[in-house]
Amino acid sequence: MSQVLIQQYLNQLQDLRKVSGTHRESVVREAFKDLLKGWARSHDLVFIPEYEIETRAKDRRYVDGALLYELRMPFGYWEAKDEKDDLDAEIEFKFRRGYPPALTCLPLSRLTSPSGLGVE
């Protein structure tokens, strides 16, 4: 992943936390959403927020975001989680509700440094 994109993410995250005074998922996920959009563009993918999926039971669910190829074929899904969330329980809950197995749930607290983004 581009060092520039990561630094932009970290700067935006710091600004959001400083100005909002909170670490809530609904606030800090905006910075990660921008990071995903930038990465997607560099790989000819499109980021779609609040992407609708249909379960096998024909129920509608909405993931926080999806990366799609231009032909509307999903590359991957994203679901943000708070640092206070039990990640294993959240994943199990989402799967029971029919979310796709390729869903990636990321606790945003782990994404506040380059090492949390897989960059050393």
BARONU-992294 format. One record per residue (C-alpha): x, y, z; residue in one letter; residue number from 1. Coordinates in steps of 0.02 Angstrom, whole numbers, plus 50000, padded with zeros to 5 digits. Each point is the difference from the previous one (the first is absolute). Layout:
// BARONU-992294
+-------+-------+-------+----+-----+
!     X !     Y !     Z ! aa !   i !
+-------+-------+-------+----+-----+
!     X !     Y !     Z !  A ! NUM !
...
+-------+-------+-------+----+-----+
//
This chain:
// BARONU-992294
+-------+-------+-------+----+-----+
!     X !     Y !     Z ! aa !   i !
+-------+-------+-------+----+-----+
! 50000 ! 50000 ! 50000 !  M !   1 !
! 50061 ! 50174 ! 49959 !  S !   2 !
! 50092 ! 50090 ! 50140 !  Q !   3 !
! 49915 ! 50161 ! 49943 !  V !   4 !
! 49826 ! 49924 ! 50021 !  L !   5 !
! 50046 ! 49932 ! 50171 !  I !   6 !
! 50069 ! 50167 ! 50059 !  Q !   7 !
! 49845 ! 50091 ! 49937 !  Q !   8 !
! 49893 ! 49874 ! 50095 !  Y !   9 !
! 50098 ! 50022 ! 50161 !  L !  10 !
! 49993 ! 50190 ! 49986 !  N !  11 !
! 49814 ! 50000 ! 49966 !  Q !  12 !
! 49970 ! 49879 ! 50143 !  L !  13 !
! 50097 ! 50112 ! 50119 !  Q !  14 !
! 49901 ! 50153 ! 49944 !  D !  15 !
! 49833 ! 49912 ! 50018 !  L !  16 !
! 50042 ! 49939 ! 50174 !  R !  17 !
! 50066 ! 50170 ! 50055 !  K !  18 !
! 49853 ! 50100 ! 49936 !  V !  19 !
! 49862 ! 49876 ! 50044 !  S !  20 !
! 50074 ! 49947 ! 50167 !  G !  21 !
! 49947 ! 49820 ! 49970 !  T !  22 !
! 50065 ! 49834 ! 49933 !  H !  23 !
! 49827 ! 49935 ! 49953 !  R !  24 !
! 49990 ! 49892 ! 49846 !  E !  25 !
! 49875 ! 50115 ! 49914 !  S !  26 !
! 50125 ! 50143 ! 50007 !  V !  27 !
! 50169 ! 49918 ! 49968 !  V !  28 !
! 49938 ! 49884 ! 49863 !  R !  29 !
! 49991 ! 50149 ! 49883 !  E !  30 !
! 50190 ! 50009 ! 49994 !  A !  31 !
! 50014 ! 49815 ! 49961 !  F !  32 !
! 49866 ! 50016 ! 49868 !  K !  33 !
! 50108 ! 50130 ! 49912 !  D !  34 !
! 50150 ! 49884 ! 50012 !  L !  35 !
! 49901 ! 49860 ! 49919 !  L !  36 !
! 49940 ! 50117 ! 49862 !  K !  37 !
! 50178 ! 50052 ! 49960 !  G !  38 !
! 50063 ! 49821 ! 49999 !  W !  39 !
! 49852 ! 49945 ! 49893 !  A !  40 !
! 50035 ! 50133 ! 49868 !  R !  41 !
! 50180 ! 49942 ! 49985 !  S !  42 !
! 49936 ! 49823 ! 49963 !  H !  43 !
! 49858 ! 50046 ! 49880 !  D !  44 !
! 49869 ! 49963 ! 50131 !  L !  45 !
! 49855 ! 50107 ! 50060 !  V !  46 !
! 49956 ! 50024 ! 50183 !  F !  47 !
! 49813 ! 49997 ! 50034 !  I !  48 !
! 49945 ! 50053 ! 50175 !  P !  49 !
! 49852 ! 49914 ! 50085 !  E !  50 !
! 49999 ! 49865 ! 49867 !  Y !  51 !
! 49842 ! 49895 ! 49992 !  E !  52 !
! 50014 ! 49812 ! 49996 !  I !  53 !
! 49865 ! 49869 ! 49993 !  E !  54 !
! 50011 ! 49848 ! 50114 !  T !  55 !
! 49954 ! 49824 ! 49948 !  R !  56 !
! 49836 ! 50027 ! 50093 !  A !  57 !
! 49970 ! 50152 ! 49886 !  K !  58 !
! 50022 ! 50123 ! 50145 !  D !  59 !
! 50090 ! 50163 ! 49966 !  R !  60 !
! 50157 ! 50046 ! 50097 !  R !  61 !
! 50116 ! 50148 ! 49983 !  Y !  62 !
! 50188 ! 49989 ! 50026 !  V !  63 !
! 50095 ! 50158 ! 50044 !  D !  64 !
! 50085 ! 49992 ! 49832 !  G !  65 !
! 50044 ! 49893 ! 49852 !  A !  66 !
! 50137 ! 50004 ! 49870 !  L !  67 !
! 49933 ! 49957 ! 49829 !  L !  68 !
! 50072 ! 49974 ! 49829 !  Y !  69 !
! 49922 ! 50112 ! 49869 !  E !  70 !
! 49889 ! 49855 ! 49945 !  L !  71 !
! 49918 ! 50004 ! 50174 !  R !  72 !
! 50089 ! 49842 ! 50054 !  M !  73 !
! 50052 ! 50011 ! 50183 !  P !  74 !
! 50184 ! 49995 ! 50042 !  F !  75 !
! 49968 ! 50009 ! 50187 !  G !  76 !
! 49890 ! 50068 ! 50138 !  Y !  77 !
! 50041 ! 50107 ! 50151 !  W !  78 !
! 49913 ! 50014 ! 50167 !  E !  79 !
! 50073 ! 50119 ! 50129 !  A !  80 !
! 50002 ! 49954 ! 50183 !  K !  81 !
! 50036 ! 50098 ! 50158 !  D !  82 !
! 50148 ! 49962 ! 50112 !  E !  83 !
! 49874 ! 49951 ! 50135 !  K !  84 !
! 49916 ! 49870 ! 49890 !  D !  85 !
! 50035 ! 49815 ! 50022 !  D !  86 !
! 50063 ! 49967 ! 49825 !  L !  87 !
! 49970 ! 49811 ! 50001 !  D !  88 !
! 49822 ! 50023 ! 50064 !  A !  89 !
! 49965 ! 50137 ! 49871 !  E !  90 !
! 50063 ! 49892 ! 49857 !  I !  91 !
! 49897 ! 49851 ! 50058 !  E !  92 !
! 49846 ! 50111 ! 50017 !  F !  93 !
! 50023 ! 50072 ! 49824 !  K !  94 !
! 50020 ! 49827 ! 49923 !  F !  95 !
! 49844 ! 49936 ! 50089 !  R !  96 !
! 49904 ! 50147 ! 49926 !  R !  97 !
! 50054 ! 49951 ! 49824 !  G !  98 !
! 50145 ! 50117 ! 49967 !  Y !  99 !
! 50125 ! 49934 ! 49872 !  P ! 100 !
! 50141 ! 49888 ! 50064 !  P ! 101 !
! 50126 ! 50116 ! 49916 !  A ! 102 !
! 49950 ! 50140 ! 50117 !  L ! 103 !
! 50146 ! 50084 ! 50087 !  T ! 104 !
! 49964 ! 50076 ! 50170 !  C ! 105 !
! 50135 ! 50119 ! 50054 !  L ! 106 !
! 50013 ! 50073 ! 50174 !  P ! 107 !
! 50050 ! 50178 ! 49961 !  L ! 108 !
! 50110 ! 50010 ! 50155 !  S ! 109 !
! 50124 ! 49884 ! 49916 !  R ! 110 !
! 50013 ! 50116 ! 49852 !  L ! 111 !
! 50072 ! 50152 ! 50087 !  T ! 112 !
! 50182 ! 49970 ! 49957 !  S ! 113 !
! 50099 ! 49942 ! 49848 !  P ! 114 !
! 50031 ! 49831 ! 50084 !  S ! 115 !
! 49812 ! 49976 ! 50022 !  G ! 116 !
! 49982 ! 50023 ! 49813 !  L ! 117 !
! 50130 ! 49866 ! 49963 !  G ! 118 !
! 50139 ! 50125 ! 49969 !  V ! 119 !
! 50162 ! 49988 ! 50097 !  E ! 120 !
+-------+-------+-------+----+-----+
//
